[in-house]
Amino acid sequence: MTTISRKSTLPALVLTGLVTVTAPALVSSAPSAEASAPAVAPLRTDRPLVIGHRGAAGYRPEHTLASYELAARMGADFIEPDLVSTKDHVLVTRHENEISGTTDVAEHPEFADRKTTKTVDGKAVTGWFTEDFTLAELRTLRATERLPGVRQENTIYNGRYQVPTFDEVLRLRDRLSHELHRTIGVYPETKHPTYFRSIGLDLETPMVAAVRRAHLDREQAPIFIQSFELTNLLELREKQRVRAPLVFLTSAKGQPFDLTAKGDPRTYADLLTAGSLKDLSKVINGIGPDKNQVIPRKADGTLGTPTSLVADAHAAGLKVHPYTFRNENQFMPVEFRNGTSPNDYGKAINEQVRFLRTGIDGLFTDNADTGVVARQEYLDTK
């Protein structure tokens, strides 16, 4: 069986595969520079969405402007920033508020005394935390590859990019939409909202302010606001009167931490029953399940029979965007692996087509170019 190296796929796509949509020219009664400029095509809703998970995390250190931009240029419909807060209450994009694995903070002796242990969502975590740094201090750090053992090639970009703010991501989204002549959406996630609220740095207030400054707080806006917790989604809808679409993220195990904190025994599984989804649809617009909740794996690591989750969610009027699709063998079902090396690429397109055939409305992928090809293959054989 042929082993596919990840070295062989990206360069050609970067050089030849920048997916753009040319929209019709604007119609105006009087010629002008603005009228002659290409229009920004609206987001297509007639096909599954490709969501650039943390940008193009398969090719650049995640949650950097370079990662987000590459995902958009590869054809992603949405870029996905995870939001955490600085000490001075500025939202920045990191996978976690603990940043030793995604920045070079450990190499900065001036911050050595900031290393500490905190309890985040009931778990002890040791390292450096965004909430202990001002934005100016964070700007002195540089992003690094989170999975260097898996994506060694990405490490050549270590030290080259800053930690971006959410406002910068929103400006990038707007610029790329005009440059590529198609709407690029944004899919922000509030990370650990109960924790951040407990330390006086709620994520919702500055996030909503930024979204409204960007004119994205509309029902049909190219945005989804997501969270693994329910309480903040409810507050966004009922207290902050957010009109933008909301998505409830779920895990194959456990329960939302906000429910844990309240002593509510409901698990993610409980919240995904057909009846619960109908209740949740009064607040949310979609769900983001672990992909194993759509098609579980059997004991031997191969895919089993799809669950009823997609059908149940659709019956409740909810979109379904499962996570996370990655190209490397170690993240894939056994039957889609190539060779024995865990870091070589498997049959990622085949896997994604299999999931698209369940009726999902989009997918989160670290490799946006793979998602674009898989979607087209799915549409061509539909």
Buried (B, 14 or more C-beta within 10 A) or exposed (E): EEEBBBEEBBEEBBEEBBBBBEBEEEEEEEEEEEEEEBBBBEBEEEBBBBBBBBBBBBBBBBBBBBBBBBBBBBBBBBBBBBBBBBBEBBBBBBBBBBBBBBBBBBEBEEBEEBBEEBEBBEEEBEBBBBBBBEBEBBBBBBBBBBBBEBBEBBBEBBBEBBBBBBBBBBBBBBEBBBBBBBBBBBBBBBBBBBBBBEBEBBBBEBBBBBBBEBEBBEEEBBBBBBBBBBBBBBBBBEEBEBBBBBBBBBBEEEBBBBBBBEEBEBBBBEBBEEEBBBEBBEBBBBBBBBBBBBBBBEEEEEBEEBBEBBBBBBEBEBBBBBBBBBBBBEBBBEBBBBBEBBBBBBBBBBBBBBBBEBBBBBBBBBBBBBBBBBBBBBEEEE
